Amino acid sequence: MGRTRNVDLSAPFAERPGKPAAELGLFDGRDECPAIWRLANGDIAVIGTDATEAYRDRLPEGVRIGEGERLVVLPGAMLAAAKPDIPDA
């Protein structure tokens, strides 16, 4: 089973919607920490805790983790802080 969508892996990072995790008081910013980034092509990149194996066997009906995909968890406060910077569809 292959990917159903071609992802442009050459797209550079453009901007960070919201605030850095350290600014939100979630992490000290010295080591790894979660982040949300908009890429130059409009896609969103998420850096967070890889929780794929923890959730793989308890996904909701109809939800699949495809080949090459990972389930990533980040603090809800980060998405809430980014909400004003995320355009409506």
N, C-alpha and C positions, 0 to 999 in steps of 0.2 A: 504494500500500500504506500503510495507516494504522496507528496504534498499536493493539495488541490489549489494552492495559490502560490504564485511565484513571488518571493520576497526579494526586494532589491537590497542585497547585503552590502552594496557599495555606498548607500545613502549616508551622508555624514550627519552628525548630531547638529541640530540647529538651535534649539532652546529648551530650557527646563520649565515646563508649566508648573505653577505653584511655587513651593519653597523647598530648599534642601532639608533633608531629615535632621541635620544638626540644628538648623534654625528653628525647627519645630520642637526641638528638645527631645527627639526620639533616639538619636545616636550622637556620639561625640565627634563624628566626622573624621577621625584619625584612621580608622580601618575601613573595612567594607561597610556600606550602608545602602539602604534602598534608595531608588531614584526613579523618576519618570522623566522621559525625554521625548521631545518631538523631533523627528528626523526631517531632513531637508525636503523629502518627498511627501511629507504629511503623515507618514506612519508614526506610531508610538512605540518606543522602546521602554521596557520596564526592567529594573534591576531589583531583585528581591530574593527572598529565601526560596530555594528550590524545594517544593513540597510535593513533587510529582508522585513519589512512591507512597507517601503518607495518605494521599487522596485517591490514588489510582483505583483501588477496589471499592470505593464508596462514592463514586461520581453519581450525580443525578441521572435519571433515565434520559437517554439520548445524548448525553455528554461524552465525548471521547477526547483523549489526548493522542494526537496523531504522531506518526513517526517524525522525529526531529522537533517535537514540541515539548515544552515543560510547563507545569503548573507552578506559577510563581505567586508568593504571598508577600504583600507589603502592608504597612500600617494604614488603616482606613483614614487616619488624619492626613496622610499624604495625598490621597485622592481628593479628599474634601478641600484641601488647600489648593489643589490644581483646578478644581471645578470652574472658577471664574475664567481661567485661561483656555478651557476646552470648548470649542465652538459647538453649537447645536448641529445636529445632522441635517 
